[in-house]
Amino acid sequence: MSMSDSQFIFAMLVTFQIKHFIGDYVLQTGWMVRGKARPGPGFVWPLSVHVGVHALTTLGILMVVNPSLWFLALFDFAVHFLMDRIKSGPKYLGRFKDMTKQSFWIPLGFDQMVHHCTHYFIIWQLFMHR
């Protein structure tokens, strides 16, 4: 029995939401959080490991749903890398550390929105190539 269009989209939305929760909250270590905020090139390895987790879990989903779209995992890696560096970098939005101010929460919310929009694009591609 095949899924209807709406069932497919709903299943992908739930799958990517769970993937995002696991990658950003369950599997992200303190080393990754602190490391991606480092000044200079010291941020590259911890941030790459963090976004690699996201890319690998996206790849896993893609390999189950449509392996021909494997390259979208690279898209997820690139967007997540850029967004997290902008959010965490001390010369960028990472300079706003006071959790009692909007200057902290707006970048965090923007970061989450960008990640969700990335997932929506991937879901759209999966849907269009069913």
N, C-alpha and C positions, 0 to 999 in steps of 0.2 A: 504494500500500500504506500503510495507516495504522499508526501505532505502537500497541502495546499500552499499557495503563495503566502498567505497570512501566517500559516503555521510555520513555514520555513523562516520568514522574517522574525517572528517572535522567538523561535528557537535560537536563531543566530544572535539576536539582541541579548537574550539571557546568557548564552554561552560566552559572548564577549564581555558582558558585565562581570561574570564570574572570573573570567581570565584576567580582567583588569584588577579586580579586588585581590586576587591571588598574587599577581605580579607587583602591584604597587603597595600592598599592605602585608601580606603573609610572607612573601619571599624577599622583600626588600629589607636588607640588614642595616644596622647602624653604620657599618663601614661604608655601605653604598650611599646612605643619606649624607653622612659627613663628607665622604669623598667627592661626591658630585658637586659640592659647594666649594671645593678647594680653589684657590687662585692659581693661575698658571696652568701648566699641562698636567698637574697631578690629579685633575678631575677625570681625565680620559678613561683610565682603566676602571675605576668604580662605576662610572656612569655607563660605560660600555657593557659591563657585566649586568647592570640593572636592566638596560634596554635590551640586552641579549636575551634575558629571561622573557621579556615581552615578545620579542621577535620569534623565539623558539616556540612559545605557546601559541602564537598566531600561526606559525608554520604547521604545528600539529593540527590545528583546526582546519587549515587549508588542505592539508594532506588527506584528511578525512572527507571533506566536502567537495573540493575540486583541486586536485594536485597541480593542474596546469597553471594555477594562479599563485604558485609558490613565491613568486617575486614580490607579492604584496607584503610578505614578512619583512623584506628589505625596506619597503616603504614605511612600515610600522616602526622599524628600527630607526630610520632617519628622522622621522617626525618626532618620535619620542625623545631621541637624543637631543635634537635642537630645542624642543620645548622644555625639557628638564634642565638643560644648561641655562637657558634664559631665566627660568624660574629660580634656579638655585645659585647661579653664578654671583659672586660677591660684587661684581661690577654691573650686574644687571638687576633683576628683581629680587635676587637673593639678599640684597642689602637691607630689605625690609623684613626684620625679624621679630618685631613686636606684635605678638598674637592678639593684642587688645586693639589693634588698629586695622582699618580697612586696607591700608597699604600692604598688609600681609595677606589678608583673605581674598582680595580681588585677584592677585596673581595666582593664588592656589586654585581658585575657582576657574580662572581662565585656563590654567594648565589642565584641569580635569575636563573642561569643555573640549579642548583641542584633542585630548586622548579619545574622548567619546566620538567626536566628529571623524577622527581617523578610523575608528571602528565602524562607524556608519558608512563611510566610503568603501571599506573592505566588504561589508555586508552587501552594499549595493552592487559591487562587482561580482560577488558570489551569486547574488540573485540574477543579475543580467546574464551570467554565464552558466546557468543551471542546465 
